Amino acid sequence: MNALETIERRSAAAPTGLPEPSKRTFLTGRRMELFEKFPRLYWLVTRRWFQFAVVVPNLLFFYAFLIAGVFGSPVGNRNIIIIFIWILWWFALITALVPFASRVWCTVCPLPFFGDWIQRRALINVRTGRTCGLQNQMYGLNKKWPKALSNIWLQNIAFLGLCTFSAMLVTRPIVTVWVLGSLIVLAALMAGVFRGRTFCNYVCPISGFLSLFSMTSTLALRSKDLDVCAKCKTKSCSVGSDKGWACPWGIYMGKLDRNNYCGLCMECVKSCPNDNIGLFLRPAMSDTRIKGYDESWKAFIMLTLAAAYSIVLLGPYGIVKDFANVAEVGDWKGFGIYAGGLWLTALAALPAAFAACVWIGRRLAGRSDLGQKEIFLGLSYVFVPMGLLAWIAFSFPLIMINGSYILNVMSDPMGRGWDLFRTAQIHWSPILPEYVGCIQAPLLFLGAFYAIRAGYRFALEKTGTPAVAVRLAAPVSILVTAITLAFLKLFVG
């Protein structure tokens, strides 16, 4: 069965009929369609050159950073690859791009650039033809990714593995070069073997946390009217057309109900023959459904790493810093203790504590008919808003304490004594460090609020009774509160 036949079978089973007065859509609540509000934005994203134009400048910066990492100063705060990627880029990504623009980083990401060319043999124009049920001529082996690996477990392990060596990654330029260089080579190699953006979907460690936290975003690409999708015969958004490439992420817009795996490449907007795809502004934290244990564990991992990074990079615990920074100290036994504690907490201890809370909640609610797995997955979403706000709270002091280094490396990107913009000699000066805690505390409380609210709403949906919902969600809410207080102690004292 080819891709088009599969999509037609699935869409045939979709319910029809329009609820009045609005169109039938996956989006609920308040929303604004940006393509209708800003026609020039729609014009822009439907140009064939759009993604090429936004990726190429980023690609040039990427290679400039790699060159600086290889040939520039080995001192982290004097090399642009460290300051721009691990301070400026990370701050912008986690505090602005993800919460307000979903996976827009994937729109401009340089990592899959060469892989896309290997598959398409084109930088801008579309090739028509037929390849594995798609309506575009594709190159490479076009093999399917193994079904057993069609999840984000590889991304979970890769991200946790990289972050275990975070002290080296964020202080040694050559380590960052090796990691980023390896990712772009791996993306190209995988594109030659597997169809679409398999690397982005299942392997890229950056894509994993973007997938999870994009659920909180106020931006969403969706079908305007699901009935139009159900009646569409071409399914061009998924299989491609003479106007756009088949979705490299393997998405059919008539089924897209979460942000997780849409990379906002906008090919579907170009391909849709019915002008039925919109870019919407919506309330934050609108996607609340965790579909599998792999996504739950990503939430556990991200929350654990937010705590670990805060301790290692911002905290006063010198012995933990020494254990983590094995390249400088050389204490491999201490590093083993640190790494073992990190992995045990992320993969076992935190999930076990959460599972116990779910079990207790089911007993308190007297709803043993609700399965442990169903409630576990549903309530594990609470760690998504909580984790995101914890990461944002961690990121603010990074930029406030180290922001002056950005001006330094702009003038002297290689650490070679240049002064291109007359800012190389600016002395290090933290930005309002006395207000760091005043920023972090409200962010942590906001994360706890969204987490507890989401847990209660899920419990109410499953039980239908407010009193029972409170009992079901109470143990998890207590766990959320305890973790929030621990972060507060860590950040504020």
NUDREN-771586 format. One line per 5 residues: number of its first residue (from 1); their letters; for each residue z, y, x of C-alpha. Coordinates in Angstrom, 1 decimal, always signed. Each point is the difference from the previous one (the first is absolute). Layout:
<atoms>
NUM) A) Z/Y/X  ...;
</atoms>
This chain:
<atoms>
1) MNALE) +0.0/+0.0/+0.0  -1.0/+3.4/+1.5  +2.1/+3.1/-0.1  -1.8/+1.6/-3.0  +0.5/-3.2/-2.2;
6) TIERR) +3.6/-0.1/+0.9  +0.6/+3.6/-1.0  -1.9/-0.5/-3.3  +2.1/-3.0/-0.9  +3.2/+1.9/+0.7;
11) SAAAP) -1.1/+3.1/-1.9  -1.2/-2.0/-3.0  +3.6/-1.1/-0.5  +1.3/+3.6/+0.1  +1.2/+1.3/-3.4;
16) TGLPE) -2.2/+2.6/-1.7  +0.6/+2.8/-2.4  +1.1/+3.5/+0.6  +3.6/+1.1/-0.9  -0.2/+3.4/-1.6;
21) PSKRT) +0.0/+2.8/+0.9  -0.5/-0.7/+3.7  -2.3/-2.3/+2.0  +1.3/-3.4/+1.0  +1.1/+0.3/+3.6;
26) FLTGR) +2.5/-1.5/+2.5  +1.4/+3.5/+0.5  +2.8/+1.1/-2.3  +2.0/+3.2/-0.4  -1.1/+3.4/+1.2;
31) RMELF) -3.1/+0.1/+2.2  -2.8/+2.4/+1.1  -3.5/-1.2/+0.8  -0.9/+1.9/+3.2  -3.7/-0.6/-0.1;
36) EKFPR) -0.2/+1.7/-3.3  +2.3/+2.8/+1.0  -1.8/+0.6/+3.3  -3.7/-0.9/-0.3  -0.6/+0.9/+3.7;
41) LYWLV) +2.4/-2.7/+1.0  -2.1/-2.6/-2.0  -3.2/+1.4/+1.6  +1.6/-0.4/+3.4  +1.1/-3.6/-0.3;
46) TRRWF) -3.3/-1.1/-1.5  -2.0/+1.1/+3.0  -1.1/-2.9/+2.2  +1.1/+1.8/+3.1  +3.6/+0.7/-1.3;
51) QFAVV) +1.9/-2.8/+1.7  -2.0/+0.2/+3.2  +0.8/+3.8/+0.2  +3.7/-0.5/-0.4  +0.3/-3.1/+2.3;
56) VPNLL) -2.0/+1.2/+3.0  +2.2/+3.0/+1.0  +3.0/-2.4/-0.3  -1.8/-2.5/+2.1  -0.6/+2.6/+2.7;
61) FFYAF) +3.7/+1.0/+0.0  +0.9/-3.7/+0.2  -2.0/-0.6/+3.1  +1.3/+3.3/+1.6  +3.5/-1.3/-0.5;
66) LIAGV) -0.9/-3.3/+1.5  -1.4/+1.7/+3.1  +3.2/+2.1/+0.2  +2.1/-3.1/-0.3  -1.9/-1.7/+2.9;
71) FGSPV) -0.5/+2.9/+2.4  +2.7/+2.5/-1.0  +3.7/+0.2/+0.8  +2.0/-3.2/-0.5  +2.8/+2.1/-1.3;
76) GNRNI) +0.0/-0.2/-3.8  +0.9/+3.6/-0.9  -2.7/+1.3/+2.3  -2.8/-2.1/-1.4  -1.9/+0.9/-3.1;
81) IIIFI) -0.4/-3.6/-1.2  +3.7/-0.4/-0.4  +0.8/+3.5/-1.5  -2.9/+0.2/-2.4  +0.1/-3.6/-1.2;
86) WILWW) +3.6/-1.0/-0.1  +1.4/+3.4/-1.0  -2.6/+2.2/-1.6  -2.2/-2.7/-1.6  +2.9/-2.1/-1.1;
91) FALIT) +1.8/+3.0/-1.5  -3.1/+1.1/-2.0  -0.8/-3.5/-1.1  +3.4/-1.0/-1.3  +1.1/+3.4/-1.4;
96) ALVPF) -3.2/+1.3/-1.5  -3.1/-2.3/+0.0  +1.6/-3.1/-1.4  +2.2/+1.6/-2.7  -2.7/+2.5/-1.2;
101) ASRVW) -3.3/-1.6/+1.0  +0.5/-3.8/-0.2  -2.1/-1.8/+2.7  -2.1/+3.1/+0.9  +0.6/-0.9/+3.7;
106) CTVCP) -2.2/-3.0/-0.6  -2.8/+2.3/-1.0  +0.0/+1.6/+3.5  +1.4/-2.8/+2.1  -2.1/-0.7/+3.1;
111) LPFFG) +1.1/-3.6/+0.5  -2.6/-1.7/-2.3  -2.9/+2.4/+1.0  -1.8/-2.4/+2.3  +0.7/-3.0/-2.3;
116) DWIQR) -1.7/+1.8/-2.9  -3.1/+0.6/+2.2  -0.1/-3.6/+1.0  -0.1/-1.1/-3.6  -2.3/+2.8/-1.3;
121) RALIN) -2.2/+0.9/+3.0  +0.1/+3.5/-1.5  +2.2/+3.0/+0.4  -0.9/+1.9/-3.2  -2.8/-1.5/-2.0;
126) VRTGR) +0.4/-3.1/-2.3  -1.9/-3.2/+0.6  -1.0/-1.8/-3.2  -0.5/-3.8/-0.2  +2.1/-3.0/-0.8;
131) TCGLQ) +2.8/-1.5/+2.1  +2.5/-2.4/-1.4  -0.4/+1.3/-3.5  +0.2/+3.7/+1.1  -2.8/+2.4/-0.7;
136) NQMYG) -0.2/+1.3/+3.6  -1.5/-1.5/+3.2  +2.9/-0.9/+2.2  +0.1/-1.3/+3.6  +2.4/-2.2/+1.9;
141) LNKKW) +1.2/-3.4/-1.1  +1.5/+1.2/-3.3  +2.5/-2.7/-0.2  +2.8/+0.0/-2.5  +3.6/+0.6/+1.3;
146) PKALS) +2.1/-3.2/-0.5  +1.7/+0.0/-3.4  +3.3/-1.1/+1.6  +0.0/+3.3/+2.0  -1.0/+2.3/-2.8;
151) NIWLQ) +3.2/+1.8/-0.1  +1.9/+2.5/+2.3  +2.2/-2.5/+1.9  -2.1/+0.5/+3.1  +0.4/+3.8/-0.3;
156) NIAFL) +3.7/-0.5/-0.6  +0.5/-2.0/+3.2  -2.4/+2.2/+2.1  +1.8/+3.2/-1.1  +3.5/-1.4/+0.6;
161) GLCTF) -1.2/-1.3/+3.4  -1.4/+3.4/+1.1  +3.1/+1.8/-1.2  +2.3/-2.4/+1.9  -1.5/+1.6/+3.2;
166) SAMLV) +0.1/+3.5/-1.5  +1.9/+1.5/+2.9  -3.0/-0.8/+2.3  -2.6/+0.8/-2.6  +1.2/+3.6/-0.7;
171) TRPIV) +0.9/+0.9/+3.6  -2.7/-1.6/+2.2  -3.6/+1.2/-0.4  -1.6/-3.0/+1.4  +1.7/-2.3/-2.5;
176) TVWVL) -1.3/+2.1/-2.8  -3.5/-0.2/+1.5  +0.2/-3.8/+0.2  +1.2/-0.3/-3.6  -2.5/+2.4/-1.6;
181) GSLIV) -2.9/-1.2/+2.2  +0.7/-3.6/-0.9  +0.0/+0.9/-3.7  -3.4/+1.6/+0.1  -1.5/-2.9/+1.9;
186) LAALM) +1.6/-2.5/-2.4  -1.3/+1.9/-3.0  -3.5/-0.1/+1.4  +0.1/-3.8/+0.9  +1.4/-0.9/-3.4;
191) AGVFR) -2.7/+2.0/-1.8  -2.6/-2.0/+1.8  +1.5/-3.2/-1.4  +1.6/+0.8/-3.4  -1.4/+2.0/-2.9;
196) GRTFC) +1.2/+3.5/-0.9  +3.1/+1.6/+1.5  +1.8/-3.3/+0.5  +1.8/+1.5/+3.0  +1.3/+2.9/-2.1;
201) NYVCP) +1.0/-2.1/-2.9  +1.8/-2.8/+1.8  +0.7/+0.7/+3.7  +0.3/+3.8/+0.8  +3.8/+0.7/+0.4;
206) ISGFL) -0.5/+3.6/-1.0  -1.8/-1.0/-3.2  +3.0/-2.1/-1.0  +2.5/+2.8/-0.4  -2.7/+2.3/-1.5;
211) SLFSM) -0.6/-2.7/-2.6  +3.7/-0.1/-1.0  +0.8/+3.7/+0.0  -3.3/+1.1/-1.6  +1.6/-1.4/-3.2;
216) TSTLA) +2.2/+3.2/+0.0  -2.9/+2.4/+0.3  -0.9/+2.7/-2.4  -3.8/-0.7/+0.6  -1.9/-2.9/-1.5;
221) LRSKD) -3.6/-1.1/-0.3  -0.6/-1.8/-3.3  -2.5/-0.9/-2.7  -0.1/+2.8/-2.6  -0.6/-2.4/-2.8;
226) LDVCA) +0.6/-3.8/+0.3  -2.3/-0.7/-3.0  -2.9/+1.6/+1.9  +0.8/-2.4/+2.9  +0.1/-3.0/-2.3;
231) KCKTK) -3.4/+0.8/-1.4  -1.6/+0.7/+3.4  -2.5/-2.6/+1.0  -0.6/+1.0/+3.6  +3.6/+0.2/+1.3;
236) SCSVG) -1.5/+2.3/+2.7  +3.5/+1.3/+1.1  +0.7/-3.5/+1.4  -3.4/-1.5/+0.9  -1.8/+3.2/+1.1;
241) SDKGW) -3.3/+1.6/-1.0  -2.7/+2.2/+1.5  +2.4/+2.9/-0.1  +3.1/-1.5/+1.6  +1.3/-2.9/+2.0;
246) ACPWG) +1.9/-2.9/-1.6  +3.7/+0.7/+0.1  +1.1/-0.9/+3.5  +3.5/-0.7/-1.4  -1.3/-2.5/-2.5;
251) IYMGK) +1.2/+2.0/-3.1  -1.5/+0.1/-3.5  +1.1/+3.3/-1.6  +0.3/-1.6/-3.4  +3.0/-1.9/+1.4;
256) LDRNN) +1.5/+2.6/+2.3  +3.5/+0.8/-1.3  +1.9/+0.8/+3.3  -0.7/+2.1/+3.1  +0.9/-2.8/+2.4;
261) YCGLC) -3.4/-1.2/+1.2  -2.4/+2.9/-0.7  -1.0/+1.8/+3.2  -1.6/+3.0/-1.8  -3.3/-0.4/+1.7;
266) MECVK) -1.6/+1.3/-3.2  -3.0/-2.4/+0.1  +0.9/-1.1/-3.6  -0.3/+3.7/-1.1  -3.5/+0.1/+1.4;
271) SCPND) -1.0/-3.4/-1.4  +1.3/+0.2/-3.6  -2.9/+0.4/-2.3  +2.2/+1.3/-2.8  +1.9/+2.8/+1.8;
276) NIGLF) +3.2/-1.9/-1.0  +2.1/+0.3/+3.0  +2.5/+2.9/+0.3  +2.5/+1.3/+2.6  +3.2/+0.7/-1.8;
281) LRPAM) +3.2/+1.9/+0.7  +3.0/-1.7/-1.6  +3.8/-0.1/+0.2  +1.5/-1.4/+3.2  +1.2/-3.6/+0.1;
286) SDTRI) -2.5/-1.1/-2.8  -0.9/-3.4/+1.5  +3.0/-2.2/-0.4  -1.2/-3.6/+0.1  +0.5/-2.2/+3.0;
291) KGYDE) -2.3/-3.0/-0.2  +1.2/-2.4/+2.6  +2.7/-0.9/+2.5  -2.2/+1.4/+2.8  +0.3/+3.5/-1.5;
296) SWKAF) +3.7/-0.4/-0.6  +0.6/-0.9/+3.6  -2.1/+3.0/+1.1  +2.5/+2.2/-1.9  +2.9/-1.8/+1.7;
301) IMLTL) -1.6/+0.4/+3.4  -0.8/+3.7/-0.4  +3.5/+0.8/-1.1  +1.5/-1.9/+2.9  -2.3/+1.7/+2.5;
306) AAAYS) +0.9/+3.4/-1.4  +3.6/-0.8/+0.8  -0.8/-1.5/+3.4  -2.2/+3.0/+1.1  +2.7/+2.4/-1.2;
311) IVLLG) +2.6/-1.8/+2.2  -2.2/-0.4/+3.1  -1.8/+3.4/+0.0  +2.5/+2.3/-1.7  +3.4/-1.6/+0.0;
316) PYGIV) +2.9/+0.3/+2.4  +0.2/-3.7/+0.8  -0.9/-0.2/+3.7  +0.4/-3.8/+0.3  -2.5/-0.6/-2.8;
321) KDFAN) -2.5/+2.5/+1.6  +0.4/-1.9/+3.3  -0.6/-3.4/-1.7  -3.1/+1.3/-1.7  -1.5/+1.8/+3.0;
326) VAEVG) -0.4/-3.1/+2.1  -2.8/+1.5/+2.1  +2.3/+2.6/+1.4  +3.3/-1.9/+0.2  -1.3/-3.5/+0.7;
331) DWKGF) +2.7/-1.7/-2.1  -2.0/-2.8/-1.5  +3.1/-1.7/-1.4  +1.0/+3.2/-1.7  -3.5/+0.4/-1.3;
336) GIYAG) +0.1/-3.6/-1.4  +3.2/+0.9/-1.9  -1.6/+3.2/-1.4  -3.3/-1.8/-0.9  +1.8/-2.9/-1.6;
341) GLWLT) +2.3/+2.2/-2.0  -3.0/+2.1/-1.2  -2.1/-3.1/-1.1  +3.0/-1.7/-1.5  +0.9/+3.1/-2.1;
346) ALAAL) -3.5/+0.7/-1.1  -1.1/-3.6/-0.8  +3.2/-1.6/-1.1  +3.2/+2.0/-0.3  -1.3/+2.9/-2.2;
351) PAAFA) -2.1/-2.4/-2.2  +3.0/-2.3/-0.4  +2.3/+2.8/-1.0  -2.6/+1.2/-2.5  -0.6/-3.5/-1.4;
356) ACVWI) +3.8/-0.4/-0.5  +0.0/+3.3/-1.9  -2.8/-1.2/-2.2  +1.8/-3.3/-0.7  +3.2/+1.8/-0.9;
361) GRRLA) -1.9/+2.4/-2.3  -1.6/-2.8/-1.9  +3.4/-1.6/-0.5  +1.7/+3.3/-1.1  -2.9/+0.6/-2.4;
366) GRSDL) +0.3/-3.5/-1.4  -3.8/-0.4/+0.3  -0.4/-3.2/+1.9  -3.4/-0.3/-1.8  -1.3/+2.7/+2.3;
371) GQKEI) -1.2/-1.7/+3.2  +1.4/+0.8/+3.3  -3.4/+0.6/+1.5  -1.1/+2.2/-2.8  +3.0/+2.3/+0.3;
376) FLGLS) +0.1/-0.2/+3.8  -3.6/+1.3/+0.2  +0.5/+2.6/-2.8  +3.2/+1.5/+1.4  -1.2/-0.1/+3.7;
381) YVFVP) -2.1/+3.1/-0.9  +3.3/+2.0/+0.4  -0.4/-0.2/+3.7  -3.4/+1.7/-0.1  +1.1/+3.6/-1.0;
386) MGLLA) +3.2/-0.5/+1.9  -1.8/-1.1/+3.1  -2.5/+2.8/-0.2  +2.6/+2.7/-0.3  +2.1/-1.6/+2.8;
391) WIAFS) -3.1/+0.2/+2.3  -0.6/+3.6/-1.0  +3.7/+0.8/+0.7  -0.4/-1.7/+3.4  -3.3/+1.9/+0.7;
396) FPLIM) +1.2/+3.6/-0.5  +2.3/+0.1/+3.0  -2.8/-1.4/+2.1  -2.2/+3.0/-0.7  +2.9/+2.5/+0.0;
401) INGSY) +1.4/-1.1/+3.3  -3.3/-0.8/+1.8  -2.3/+2.5/-1.7  -0.3/+2.3/+3.1  -1.5/-2.9/+1.9;
406) ILNVM) -3.1/+0.3/-2.3  -0.7/+3.5/+1.3  +0.5/-1.2/+3.6  -2.5/-2.9/-0.1  -2.6/+2.0/-1.9;
411) SDPMG) -0.4/+2.1/+3.1  +0.6/-2.8/+2.4  -1.1/-3.3/-1.7  -0.1/-2.0/+3.2  +3.2/+1.3/+1.5;
416) RGWDL) -2.0/+1.3/+3.0  +1.2/+3.6/+0.1  -2.7/+1.5/-2.3  +0.8/+2.9/-2.3  -3.0/+0.2/-2.3;
421) FRTAQ) +1.6/+2.0/-2.8  +2.9/+1.6/+1.9  +2.6/-2.2/-1.6  +0.6/-2.5/+2.8  +3.0/+1.8/+1.3;
426) IHWSP) +1.8/+0.4/-3.3  +3.6/-1.3/+0.5  +1.2/-2.9/-2.1  +1.9/+1.5/-2.9  +1.1/-2.0/-3.1;
431) ILPEY) -0.9/+1.5/-3.4  +3.1/+0.8/-2.0  +1.8/-3.2/+1.0  +3.1/+1.0/-1.9  -1.9/-0.5/-3.2;
436) VGCIQ) -1.2/-3.5/+0.6  +2.8/-1.6/-2.0  -0.6/+2.4/-2.8  -3.5/-1.3/-0.3  +0.8/-3.6/+0.5;
441) APLLF) +2.8/-0.4/-2.5  -2.0/+1.2/-3.1  -2.9/-2.3/+1.0  +2.3/-3.0/+0.2  +1.5/+0.8/-3.4;
446) LGAFY) -3.5/+0.5/-1.5  -1.0/-3.4/+1.3  +3.1/-1.6/-1.5  -0.7/+1.8/-3.4  -3.6/-1.3/-0.1;
451) AIRAG) +1.2/-3.5/+1.0  +2.8/-0.3/-2.5  -2.2/+1.5/-2.8  -2.8/-2.5/+0.8  +2.4/-2.9/+0.0;
456) YRFAL) +1.5/+1.0/-3.4  -3.5/+0.5/-1.6  -1.1/-3.4/+1.2  +3.1/-1.6/-1.3  -0.4/+1.8/-3.4;
461) EKTGT) -3.6/-1.2/-0.2  +1.1/-3.6/+0.5  +3.1/+0.0/-2.2  -0.8/+2.6/-2.7  +3.7/+1.0/-0.2;
466) PAVAV) +1.5/+2.9/+2.0  +3.4/-1.6/+0.4  -1.5/-3.3/+1.2  -2.4/+1.9/+2.3  +2.9/+1.8/+1.6;
471) RLAAP) +1.8/-3.3/+0.8  -3.2/-1.5/+1.3  -0.8/+2.9/+2.4  +3.6/+0.9/+0.9  +0.4/-2.2/+3.1;
476) VSILV) -3.3/+1.1/+1.5  +1.0/+3.6/-0.8  +3.3/-0.5/+1.9  -1.9/-1.4/+3.0  -2.4/+3.0/-0.1;
481) TAITL) +3.0/+2.4/-0.1  +1.7/-1.8/+2.9  -3.1/+0.2/+2.2  -0.5/+3.6/-0.9  +3.6/+0.8/+1.1;
486) AFLKL) -0.6/-1.9/+3.2  -3.1/+2.1/+0.7  +1.9/+3.1/-0.9  +2.7/-0.9/+2.5  -2.6/-0.7/+2.7;
491) FVG) -1.9/+3.3/-0.6  +2.8/+2.5/-0.9  +3.2/-1.7/+1.3;
</atoms>
